[in-house]
Amino acid sequence: MKETVTGTETTEELPDFPAPRSGACPFAPPPDLLKLHDSGKSVLRVRSWDGTTPWLVLTHAAQRAILADRRMSANIGAPGYPHTTAAMKAHAGEMQPSINNTDGAEHSRWRRMLTSSFTRHRMRRLQPAIQQITDDLIDRMLDGPNPTELNEALSLPLPSLMICELLGVPYEDHAFFQKHAGVTNAVNKTPEENAETAGALRAYIARLIEAKMDDPAEDVLSDLGARIKAGELTLREAAPLGHILLVAGHDTSANMITLGTALLLQNPDRLADLRAHSGDPDYVAKAVEELLRYLTLPHLLARRAVVEDLEFEGVTIRAGEGVIASLPAANWDPAAFPDPGELTLDRPASHHLAFGWGPHQCVGQQLARIELQVVFSTLFRRIPTLRLAADLADLKFKEDSQAYGIYELPVAW
Ligand code: HEM
């Protein structure tokens, strides 16, 4: 829908955000979003689902500047914050402050609590465990029914097992937290569903932290329990942090495994390149960066409220307005990635923004990278005949979730 807005700022026709994807190429960002690059603008107004008209930041360079700018707030209760869903908007005022919705010194305090748990070195030490779990899951897949569904067989259990190990969450509870992660990320959830899911996950994490305060282990929830004992944190603060890590820690990587597998199976030449180089860690690492760029699964992020007026590339952006840095638009910006629609596994793509940019850049990116490198170097080597067991047109893509993905991916071999 195009509309004309007459106001103090603009009389131009506004594109809708988000725009629909194309059925012909569901892996690519929406064609109408990509067309906006032809306007030559880096920032323009769009119309959001609730009728508000936030600024869309389009280009890679502009997004790096905006997302690093301290005049941008991640506080979802701040005036003008461009909410993704009605449910999030309805509950914005009640949101507990945590790592993903605070700014400045308060945000740095949250980040510091996780620094030692997510170092590159600690993540690298997990690699043998990730490889072992991947091999075990593939063994089980090969012994099980053929065809099978990839989310169930591999994509969800691998990152779920890893985040459980890291946090100290019992994997037996995976049906519970995977269900609630789906609701957390759903765009069409009701405010009631949102509140129920957040409450259930927080109560669950709070119980685990309390138990670990009496009987600590080497895991992130025990570390948070120790901080509570030391008076640095309250249980009410720690529970939402554990909730964010549990959801962000498995649902994102799981969607990336499924989407990446489907995309490679649709591109046999690229898949052959990857298979030929599956023993070359540098090639595999580059291929994973290119898949992250091409697919950009946080397709509705990143969102901020403006807290102080700023002049940006000839545009005045005022305090109290919303800004959406569309990460897929940056990752398909031809100025940053020539021929962005070409899947080129060995292109230098590590400057993509799939993990965001600036102070809120993804905490778990090293873990996600290692999981993806292990999966994509192992799956097609172990199952060279892997193929889609459904037509692309019959797959249901997660346009209605904050983490893009595919609900079910039947595969055969
Ligand atoms: C392919 C996998 C992943 C992708 C694409 C991804 C993407 C992102 C993006 C784009 C942001 C920034 C959002 C913003 O600026 O508003 C973010 C933040 C975050 N991610 Fe990830 N993520 C992934 C995996 C993970 C994992 C495995 C974990 C945890 C173990 C994790 C934990 C977090 C946390 C805690 C934040 C909030 C950081 C902050 O606000 O300071 N993510 N992620």
Boltz pocket constraint, residues with backbone or C-beta under 6 A from the ligand:
constraints:
  - pocket:
      binder: B
      contacts: [[A, 74], [A, 99], [A, 100], [A, 101], [A, 111], [A, 163], [A, 244], [A, 245], [A, 248], [A, 249], [A, 250], [A, 252], [A, 253], [A, 256], [A, 297], [A, 298], [A, 301], [A, 302], [A, 303], [A, 353], [A, 354], [A, 355], [A, 356], [A, 357], [A, 359], [A, 360], [A, 361], [A, 362], [A, 363], [A, 364], [A, 365], [A, 367], [A, 368]]
      max_distance: 6.0
